[in-house]
Amino acid sequence: MPEDRKFEHKGAVIQAEMETTATPQQAWEAWAHAEKIAQWFVDRAAGEAKPGGTMTWFFDDFGLELPYEVVDAVPGKLFVLKWNPPQGDKGILEVRIERRGGATLVRLINSGFRDDAEWKDEYEGVVSGWKMSLAILKHYLENHFARQKTGALVMRPASFQYEQLLPYFLEAPKLAEWFARSGGIGKPGEGVHLDLRDAGKLTGRVLAITNREVTVSWEEIEGTLELKAFKAGP
């Protein structure tokens, strides 16, 4: 069967997974339908999920237009993209979906990354990014499936080490210095109650935490908030 196909992953490989109460078809559409992947992940997308075709992802805030070859697409089960990076092996993004134990399991395999020390930070950044994205995908599928989204991005340059910055995303005294008058962010799955510096509130739940990013749901805006740091230039 097409969904039993094996794909040759080269270079450093990232594997991640998440479970959701959504159906396998909903999970597949969230990846394979251009209008739906733009509701939780990219800013825009174009193309159809047909083998041999092209799916293009747009990240408008960064001026990125990323075309991918659609290698395979089986509704409700499999979606595979391939691209040719400027350096390193061909990249493959393989998403497998199955129903298991009353839940839908989404498994992601992303390969083609260089595995030398020079590229370690980039690799770790993508590992962190996929963990955040899968947490947002789960929240989208279970709460906002097929709803349009509005996003806002605010960035500032800074010199930092990730371990120095993370407490400013989590700990009440550090959050009070820039974001929330009171409240902190605990462990994944725990509730969040922040009184914001502008007198607003953030009520929600911790969706995911890595060594450089935090994602929480935000009931007041029916959305999510990501606090993150990444290298961009010198």
Buried (B, 14 or more C-beta within 10 A) or exposed (E): EEEEEEBEBBBBBBEBEBEBEBBBEBBBBBBBBBEBBBBBBBBBBBBEBEEEEEBBBBBEEEEEEEEBBBBBBBBBBBBBBBEEEEEBBBBBBBBBBBEEEEEBBBBBBBBBBBEEEEBEEBBBBBBBBBBBBBBBBBBBBEBBBEEEBEEEEEEEEEEEEBEEBBEBBBEBEBBBEEBBEEBBBBEBEEEBEBBBBEEEBBBBBBBBBBEBBBBBBBEEEEBBBBBBBEEEEE
